[in-house]
């Protein structure tokens, strides 16, 4: 297949590299890393085996042209660029698969494209971009694919097989929206509290923080789970997400919280993507990961005091840091 990767950070680079290594024609649309990757190639460090390749590199989508598959792996804070980046890559039969975090990304694509060209994918993987053209894969790697507003089709199964053949575990979701809420059970507490911790535990509880109070450190997953207070907040947020999902018609079991926490303990000192963005002074993915889930919870009248407090602190911290 002819594949374009839009957004070549950790997620786009890793999955694009796996597909290229398996023999697919993968074109990387690069910005800041262009010169490094063009000159030195792309390196993946992984417990599954390190590898190095020299992929097709482009600075503009017009250099690539229409593709069979477009992987969208931009940070959601850059989604305003999609109206410029996607049209040169799209033909009448192009499948556009967003691998972005949170809610609302497929809806945004569907405002630009016919709905039947839009898919969503959830990445359950521990990855970090540690330098230009250098990606560290820590653990996991599963992708769950789904069609936007439609049940799976033969195309969905074919794309899942494409990833499987590249060594990426991949399954198909019957209900993409439910799968998004299931992933939010992990994303909201670990991405959110890891950053909000810099304001301190009391500030996160009351949902308010006053600059210029000295900021503490971000907390990786192991530190959140080793402190009883933070672990309690993790669980309370998870249960709010589960109750919200259930009220929206996506029946998630309460046991999902325990399962996610135990899986996270195996990750060690993992820094979620929002922590890295915050430490680098980059905008946080607030809308898709926190604000839109909060809006939907309120829409079905589910009390979510911990999520409301977390959103207030994150918005304050994001504005202060920027």
Secondary structure, DSSP 8 states (H G I E B T S, - for coil): -EEEEE--SHHHHHHHHHHHHTT-EEEEE-STTHHHHHHH-EEEEETT--EEE--EEESSGGGT---SEEEE---GGGGGGHHHHSGGG--TT-EEEE--SSSSHHHHHHTTS-GGGEEEEEEEEEEEEEETTEEEEEEEEEEEEEETTS---HHHHHHHHHHHHTT--EEE-S-HHHHHHHHHHHHHHHHHHHHHGGG-HHHHHHT---TTS-------HHHHHHSHHHHHHHHHHHHHHHHHHHHTT----THHHHHHHHHHHTT-S---HHHHHHHTT----HIIIIIHHHHHHHHTT---HHHHHHHHHHHHHHHHH-
